[in-house]
């Protein structure tokens, strides 16, 4: 693999799902619904800011701090953070990273609906098993979406605006469709994208990568065929991948 990427990896699965509700001892306004706690901060290194809910203010992340749907996280230089989600999954951010938890719902039957938008930097997720046809766990970049079809996958953005998804075990569906999709557009219509080009529905592509394969999505949305890779193959990825795999093993999220 000749490309240099800022890794953001998404890994592994077991089981367990718990629903935790955010409770307040103060009466809530009738129009306000209680926010569902979806996890907590499990590990922090150096400077990390977190907005724990959509309407919360930015503040320093602390171990044990709860997070809800809509939370955002930013890390500084040399910083890292690990979130433990209520379904047993782990989500980590590397240095100079920014992520938004757009949708995160879990229930007691093991079903989950999780979607995060990686705005900058790199992230790693150890994903527990999905139950039911409506369950999903996906991470979006500016030009790609990676969704779990197995247990372990990784994603990365290149400095040239491209994205990369690396699969460590199981299978992952990679799609470029969200870049082109616009409100009001139909599958039959051509959709105008940023710049002078137009992309037809034929350019909306989905590919499946299996264990130890990666797929690259160019800045323009073109998907490459799946190619093989080895763990820690790139010096820029080596420490990050090794650290995350060790954290997963300690948490019992390995195979």
C-alpha positions in Angstrom: 0.0 0.0 0.0 1.7 3.2 -1.2 -0.7 5.7 0.2 0.0 7.6 3.4 -3.2 7.9 5.5 -4.2 9.3 8.9 -5.8 6.0 10.2 -9.2 5.9 11.7 -10.0 2.4 12.5 -13.2 0.6 13.4 -12.8 -2.8 15.0 -14.4 -6.0 16.4 -17.4 -7.5 18.0 -18.8 -9.5 20.8 -22.3 -9.1 22.5 -24.2 -7.3 25.3 -26.5 -4.3 25.1 -27.8 -2.2 27.9 -30.1 0.8 27.8 -29.2 3.6 30.2 -31.4 6.6 30.6 -30.2 10.0 31.6 -32.1 11.0 34.7 -32.3 14.4 36.4 -33.4 15.1 39.9 -34.8 18.4 38.8 -38.2 18.5 37.0 -37.7 18.8 33.3 -39.8 21.1 31.1 -42.8 19.3 29.6 -41.5 19.9 26.1 -38.0 18.5 26.9 -37.3 14.8 26.5 -34.7 13.2 28.6 -31.5 12.5 26.8 -30.4 8.9 26.5 -26.9 8.2 27.8 -25.1 6.1 25.2 -21.8 5.7 26.9 -19.0 7.3 29.0 -15.4 8.4 28.8 -13.2 5.5 29.8 -9.7 6.8 29.0 -8.2 10.3 28.4 -4.7 11.4 27.5 -3.7 15.1 27.5 -6.0 17.8 26.0 -9.5 16.5 25.0 -12.6 18.6 24.7 -16.1 17.2 24.7 -19.6 18.5 24.2 -21.5 15.7 25.9 -24.9 16.4 24.4 -26.2 18.5 21.5 -27.0 21.5 23.6 -24.1 21.2 26.0 -21.1 23.5 26.2 -17.5 22.4 25.3 -15.4 21.4 28.3 -12.5 19.1 29.3 -13.2 15.4 29.0 -13.1 13.5 32.3 -13.0 9.7 32.9 -16.5 8.6 33.9 -18.2 11.5 32.1 -21.4 10.4 30.4 -22.2 11.1 26.7 -25.4 11.2 24.8 -26.6 11.2 21.2 -25.3 14.3 19.4 -22.1 14.5 21.4 -19.0 15.9 19.8 -15.3 15.3 20.7 -12.1 17.1 19.8 -8.6 16.1 20.7 -5.4 18.2 20.7 -1.9 17.3 19.7 -0.7 14.1 21.3 -4.1 13.5 22.8 -6.3 10.4 22.8 -9.7 9.4 24.2 -11.7 6.2 24.6 -15.4 6.0 24.9 -17.2 2.9 26.2 -20.7 2.6 24.7 -23.5 1.0 26.6 -23.6 -1.9 24.1 -20.0 -2.9 25.0 -18.5 -1.2 21.9 -15.4 1.0 22.2 -14.8 4.2 20.2 -11.4 6.0 20.3 -10.0 9.1 18.8 -6.3 9.9 18.0 -4.6 13.3 18.1 -6.0 16.3 16.3 -9.3 14.6 15.7 -13.0 15.7 15.7 -16.0 13.4 15.6 -19.8 13.9 16.0 -22.0 11.1 17.2 -25.0 11.9 14.9 -27.2 8.9 15.8 -26.8 6.5 18.7 -29.6 4.4 19.9 -29.4 1.0 21.7 -32.0 -1.3 23.2 -32.0 -4.3 25.5 -32.5 -6.7 22.6 -29.0 -6.1 21.3 -30.2 -3.8 18.5 -28.3 -0.7 17.7 -28.4 2.3 15.4 -25.1 4.1 15.4 -23.8 6.7 12.9 -20.8 9.0 13.5 -19.3 11.7 11.3 -15.5 11.9 11.4 -14.7 15.5 10.7 -10.9 15.4 11.2 -8.1 13.1 12.4 -8.5 9.4 13.1 -10.8 7.1 15.1 -11.0 3.5 16.0 -14.1 1.5 17.0 -14.4 -1.9 18.4 -18.0 -2.9 17.5 -20.0 -5.5 19.3 -22.3 -7.9 17.5 -25.3 -6.5 15.6 -28.7 -8.0 16.1 -31.7 -7.7 13.8 -32.1 -6.4 10.3 -32.5 -2.8 11.3 -29.2 -2.7 13.3 -26.3 -0.7 11.9 -23.0 0.8 12.9 -21.4 3.2 10.5 -18.8 5.9 10.3 -18.9 8.6 7.6 -16.2 10.8 6.2 -16.5 13.6 3.7 -16.7 11.2 0.8 -17.4 7.7 2.1 -19.5 5.6 4.5 -18.2 2.4 6.1 -20.7 0.1 7.7 -20.1 -3.1 9.6 -21.1 -6.3 8.0 -18.8 -8.4 10.1 -16.8 -7.6 13.3 -13.7 -5.6 12.5 -12.9 -2.7 10.2 -10.8 0.4 9.9 -11.1 3.7 8.0 -8.7 6.5 7.1 -8.6 9.9 5.3 -5.7 10.8 3.1 -4.2 14.3 2.8 -5.4 14.5 -0.8 -9.0 14.2 0.4 -9.4 10.5 -0.3 -10.7 8.0 2.2 -9.6 4.5 3.0 -11.4 1.6 4.8 -9.3 -1.3 6.2 -11.0 -4.5 7.3 -9.4 -6.6 10.0 -12.0 -9.3 10.2 -15.5 -10.0 8.9 -16.8 -7.8 6.0 -17.5 -4.1 5.6 -19.7 -2.4 3.1 -18.1 0.8 1.7 -20.2 3.3 -0.3 -19.6 6.6 -1.9 -23.3 7.4 -2.4 -23.7 9.8 0.5 -21.4 12.4 -1.2 -23.7 12.7 -4.1 -27.1 12.3 -2.4 -29.1 15.5 -2.1 -32.5 16.2 -0.6 -35.1 15.9 -3.3 -32.9 13.9 -5.7 -34.1 10.5 -7.0 -32.2 7.5 -8.1 -33.3 8.2 -11.7 -32.0 11.8 -11.7 -28.4 13.1 -12.2 -27.2 14.9 -9.1 -25.0 18.0 -9.2 -22.0 17.8 -6.8 -19.5 20.4 -5.7 -17.6 21.8 -8.7 -18.6 21.5 -12.4 -19.0 17.7 -12.5 -22.2 15.7 -12.3 -22.6 12.2 -11.2 -25.2 9.8 -12.4 -26.7 7.0 -10.3 -24.3 4.6 -12.0 -21.5 6.3 -10.2 -23.0 5.5 -6.8 -20.9 2.5 -5.9 -20.9 -0.1 -3.1 -18.1 -2.5 -2.5 -17.5 -5.2 0.1 -14.1 -5.6 1.6 -13.2 -8.8 3.5 -10.7 -9.5 6.2 -7.2 -7.9 5.7 -8.4 -5.9 2.6 -8.7 -2.2 2.1 -10.7 0.0 -0.3 -9.8 3.6 -1.3 -12.3 6.2 -2.1 -10.9 9.2 -4.1 -11.8 12.7 -3.3 -14.1 12.6 -6.4 -15.9 9.6 -5.0 -14.3 6.8 -7.1 -13.9 3.5 -5.3 -10.9 1.2 -5.9 -11.1 -2.6 -5.8 -10.3 -4.3 -2.5 -6.6 -4.8 -2.0 -4.7 -6.8 0.7 -2.8 -5.2 3.5 -0.9 -6.2 6.7 -1.3 -4.8 10.2 1.3 -2.1 11.0 2.5 -2.1 7.4 2.9 1.6 7.3 5.1 3.4 9.9 2.5 6.1 10.3 -0.1 3.5 11.3 2.1 1.1 13.4 1.8 2.6 16.9 -1.8 3.6 16.5 -3.0 0.1 15.3 -0.9 -1.8 17.8 -2.2 0.4 20.7 -5.8 -0.1 19.7 -5.5 -3.8 19.2 -4.0 -4.1 22.7 -6.8 -2.0 24.1 -9.4 -4.2 22.4 -7.7 -7.3 23.8 -7.7 -6.0 27.3 -11.4 -5.1 26.9 -12.2 -8.6 25.6 -13.2 -7.3 22.2 -10.7 -9.4 20.3 -11.5 -12.6 18.4 
